[in-house]
Each structure stands twice: as C-alpha cells, then as structure tokens.
Amino acid sequence: MYFIVLHGNPNEEFSTGVIIQCIYLDDDGTFNPEHDGWAGTKFLDKHIVKPTKDVIEGTGKVLQAAGNVAETLGDLAKNLIKNTIGTICSLFLDLIRLIVDGIQIIINLIETPVLHRGLEFRLAYTYDELVEDYKQKQANEDEGNPSDLSAGTRDMYTDVKAVKTYGTGCEQWQKGPIEIDGDEYEFTMNTEIPVIPIDIYNMAIGDISLLDVNFLTGNENETNKNNAAWMFLRNFAVAIIHTTLYLATAILIITLIWNGIHIVKGSIDNPQAQVKYKEGLKRFCTSLVMLVGTVVIMAVGIFASNVFMGDLKTDEKELPIRVCVNMESEDTEGYSFSTNFTGYIRYMAQIRNVDKFGEKAAYTLAYFCIVVFVNLLGGIGMFLRMIVMLILAIVGPIIAALHALNMQDKVAFNYSKWVKLYLALSGIQVCLAIACRIILECAVLK
C-alpha cells in the first residue's frame, strides 16, 4: 500500500517536502518484501518509486546549483556597482590563481597518489568537507574496514576546528595563531582551505616520501610504506649499497692478507718489495678510514637537517602555521586550520572584498612566485638531488676499494670530490631547514 506523506512546516516557505512510502500489511511478521512482495509492488518500486525519488533528488541538486549561480551573479552585480575596477581586477586575479592552482596540483602529484588522492585533482576544500574527512577517518577506524583509503589524508594537514567551540587549536610548536578578520576580507565558512603537501617546509623536514634520501635506515612511516615507488627505490638502493659495502670490505681484507703475507715471507731479502707491500698496508688503513667515513658522512648528511628543525618537526602531518579566521556574524563560528607558507598565501589570495584588490594582487603574485620558483623548481631540484645522492651512496665504498687496490688514478672522481659533493647536496636541505626556522620564528605573516 502506498502513501504520499507531506512533511515540514507548512507555514514556512519552501519547507514542505514529499516522501513516497510503501507500507506492507503483514499478520504474522514473516513477510519479506524482497522475496514475497507482489509482482505489482516490485514493478512499482522499480519503475515508479525509485525513478520518482531520483527525479526529486536531482531536481533539488539542480535548484541548489541554480541558486548558487544566481547568488554569485548577484554578488558580482553588487561588487560592480560598489567598485568596478576592483571587481574586474579581482576576477582577473582569480583567473591567475586558478592557473597557478593547476601547476601546484601537478606538483602535488609527487605525494597525492601515496595518499590515494592522485585522481582527485583538488587543491582546497571547504571547512565542512575537511570535518567530514576527519569523521570518515574515525568511522573507518571504528569499523576496522576502511571504505575510503583517502579518508583523513586532507584534514591531517589542516586539523580544522570551529573557533567558538574549540578555540584556535594552536600548538606550542606552531607559528601563530595568525588572526584574520573574516568579515573584513569577506571570508565565509565556504571559503576553501588549501591542502598543499609539497612546500619548502615539507622539503626541509624530509616529509615527502619520494624525495627522501634516507637510504641507510629508511624513513619507514606509514606514508612511505604506502608509496610503492619509494619502497621499490629504497629497497633497490639498500641492496646495491649493502653489496658495494660488502665487496669493498672483502677487497680491503684481501689486500690486508695479501700485503701481510708478502711482507712476512716474500720480501725479507727484498727491501724494494718490502717497501711496496708496506705501502699497500698503508693504503689499506687509509681505505678503511675512507670506508667508515663514507657511512659516517652519509649519516651526517641525512640527519643533519633534524638538528636545525628541532621541535618544529613532529611525527604528525599537521603543518606548522596556525591560522584563525574570526567572524562576527551570528550564523557562523569562524574556524582555524594549520597550513604552510604556500597554503597561507594561497588562502589570502581568495580575498573577496573588492576594495582590497591591491592586497589580493600582492598575495596572488606571491602565490605565483612561490609555486613556480620554489615549489616547482625546488621539487625538481630535490628529486634530482635524491637521485644523485643515491648514486653517490653506491659509489662511495667503490672509491674506497679502488684506493686499496692502488687504482684511484684510474677514475676521475676521487674521494675528496665525493665528500665535497655529498656534503654540498646534504647542505641544501640543511639550508632549507635553517631558512624555514628563521621564517617561522621571525617572520610576521599577517
């Protein structure tokens, strides 16, 4: 039996809805509508009830989209009347921001596939979307069978909170809270919050799995373990490095035994041969120091940046700058979120107040520069750096073994050059770490 049920308050405009309900009359409680229902009932369910629900839901979405478009056009008209030049400039700046967003999304592909978001192609999310992302992660943990592997990989960077309920949420190790007057800049609860995993800060702390140069112990956090490309590269590198270390050690032992035997037996009556084999022992000692030094230098180069980051580097993915957007409107709470340098500038580039188009232009230009000249070029440079450091880690023990065999002159790349190049490449991340530390400690972002 079918009923059409009206719900809602008829005194409120657009509040009354329609629900089509099917009620089965069953005396003993054994009736199963999936198997025992009448053919007519199943026909109605399939061809009338479900299509009707789909039409109603689809119509609601279309009306909502149309309402959003109408609201946007209305705001545009008001802004044109209020400040024509500012509105036109703001529209042009928004177009530039969208283009730069596309570049940053491509850069993010270094990390987003690891987070199961490679095909999402989104850079920013609303407050409600990030809250839902967190809730979905909690639901997955409670169920123990995640239905969405990407759940939680957005809010883990931002940790959004409603200000009036939870406060700013700023941790002791973070920069901030940076207070922003949402009403002044016309930010709303629907203003999108950037989630940018590839940034100078993340490069400095080595938090990008594909750019990780730790081929000694391996930074095997959950993100790296999920990165098949990084794990394959790391396992391959570890196997090669261990092989070269073992071969170099074996060669050194053989040269030690060889020179020792000849000193004792074959060179007693031959001073020139004795000098030759004593030189061989000296090369052995030098090569042993070189081999041990190779491992020590690699360890120093890998972990040196941690000294400069200190407590700014945590085990969590949450970013180091805490932003608090305050709103005085009665129907909004305001919110806070964590971000990095790029994310903060990207957020401020969304200024909607057309009277502040000059400030919006400054943030948009800064956003363009940091994405193109820091994130893009920096990401490419750090990837090439990782490849070169991998090759150097393999070559280092070989150079030590060649010195023990007195064949160091056979190759143009000697141990001194190896040390200088490896320390120079390691110093890049150290310099980034120092720069980030100075900016976070001293810079006034707002």
Rosetta blueprint (number, residue, H / E / L):
1 M L
2 Y E
3 F E
4 I E
5 V E
6 L E
7 H E
8 G L
9 N L
10 P L
11 N L
12 E L
13 E L
14 F L
15 S L
16 T L
17 G E
18 V E
19 I E
20 I E
21 Q E
22 C E
23 I L
24 Y L
25 L L
26 D L
27 D L
28 D L
29 G L
30 T L
31 F L
32 N L
33 P H
34 E H
35 H H
36 D H
37 G L
38 W L
39 A H
40 G H
41 T H
42 K H
43 F H
44 L H
45 D H
46 K H
47 H H
48 I H
49 V H
50 K H
51 P H
52 T H
53 K H
54 D H
55 V H
56 I H
57 E H
58 G H
59 T H
60 G H
61 K H
62 V H
63 L H
64 Q H
65 A H
66 A H
67 G H
68 N H
69 V H
70 A H
71 E H
72 T H
73 L H
74 G H
75 D H
76 L H
77 A H
78 K H
79 N H
80 L H
81 I H
82 K H
83 N L
84 T H
85 I H
86 G H
87 T H
88 I H
89 C H
90 S H
91 L H
92 F H
93 L H
94 D H
95 L H
96 I H
97 R H
98 L H
99 I H
100 V H
101 D H
102 G H
103 I H
104 Q H
105 I H
106 I H
107 I H
108 N H
109 L L
110 I L
111 E L
112 T L
113 P L
114 V L
115 L L
116 H L
117 R L
118 G L
119 L L
120 E L
121 F L
122 R L
123 L L
124 A E
125 Y E
126 T L
127 Y H
128 D H
129 E H
130 L H
131 V H
132 E H
133 D H
134 Y H
135 K H
136 Q H
137 K H
138 Q H
139 A H
140 N H
141 E H
142 D H
143 E H
144 G L
145 N L
146 P L
147 S L
148 D L
149 L L
150 S L
151 A L
152 G L
153 T L
154 R L
155 D H
156 M H
157 Y H
158 T H
159 D L
160 V L
161 K E
162 A E
163 V H
164 K H
165 T H
166 Y H
167 G L
168 T L
169 G L
170 C L
171 E L
172 Q L
173 W L
174 Q L
175 K E
176 G E
177 P E
178 I E
179 E E
180 I E
181 D E
182 G H
183 D H
184 E H
185 Y H
186 E L
187 F L
188 T L
189 M L
190 N L
191 T L
192 E L
193 I E
194 P E
195 V L
196 I L
197 P L
198 I L
199 D L
200 I H
201 Y H
202 N H
203 M H
204 A H
205 I L
206 G L
207 D L
208 I L
209 S H
210 L H
211 L H
212 D L
213 V L
214 N L
215 F L
216 L L
217 T L
218 G L
219 N L
220 E L
221 N L
222 E H
223 T H
224 N H
225 K H
226 N H
227 N L
228 A H
229 A H
230 W H
231 M H
232 F H
233 L H
234 R H
235 N H
236 F H
237 A H
238 V H
239 A H
240 I H
241 I H
242 H H
243 T H
244 T H
245 L H
246 Y H
247 L H
248 A H
249 T H
250 A H
251 I H
252 L H
253 I H
254 I H
255 T H
256 L H
257 I H
258 W H
259 N H
260 G H
261 I H
262 H H
263 I H
264 V H
265 K H
266 G H
267 S L
268 I L
269 D L
270 N L
271 P H
272 Q H
273 A H
274 Q H
275 V H
276 K H
277 Y H
278 K H
279 E H
280 G H
281 L H
282 K H
283 R H
284 F H
285 C H
286 T H
287 S H
288 L H
289 V H
290 M H
291 L H
292 V H
293 G H
294 T H
295 V H
296 V H
297 I H
298 M H
299 A H
300 V H
301 G H
302 I H
303 F H
304 A H
305 S H
306 N H
307 V H
308 F H
309 M H
310 G H
311 D H
312 L H
313 K L
314 T L
315 D L
316 E L
317 K L
318 E L
319 L L
320 P L
321 I E
322 R E
323 V E
324 C E
325 V E
326 N E
327 M L
328 E L
329 S L
330 E L
331 D L
332 T L
333 E L
334 G L
335 Y E
336 S E
337 F E
338 S E
339 T E
340 N L
341 F H
342 T H
343 G H
344 Y H
345 I H
346 R H
347 Y H
348 M H
349 A L
350 Q L
351 I L
352 R L
353 N L
354 V H
355 D H
356 K H
357 F H
358 G H
359 E H
360 K H
361 A H
362 A H
363 Y H
364 T H
365 L H
366 A H
367 Y H
368 F H
369 C H
370 I H
371 V H
372 V H
373 F H
374 V H
375 N H
376 L H
377 L H
378 G H
379 G H
380 I H
381 G H
382 M H
383 F H
384 L H
385 R H
386 M H
387 I H
388 V H
389 M H
390 L H
391 I H
392 L H
393 A H
394 I H
395 V H
396 G H
397 P H
398 I H
399 I H
400 A H
401 A H
402 L H
403 H H
404 A H
405 L L
406 N L
407 M L
408 Q H
409 D H
410 K H
411 V L
412 A L
413 F L
414 N L
415 Y H
416 S H
417 K H
418 W H
419 V H
420 K H
421 L H
422 Y H
423 L H
424 A H
425 L H
426 S H
427 G H
428 I H
429 Q H
430 V H
431 C H
432 L H
433 A H
434 I H
435 A H
436 C H
437 R H
438 I H
439 I H
440 L H
441 E H
442 C H
443 A L
444 V L
445 L L
446 K L
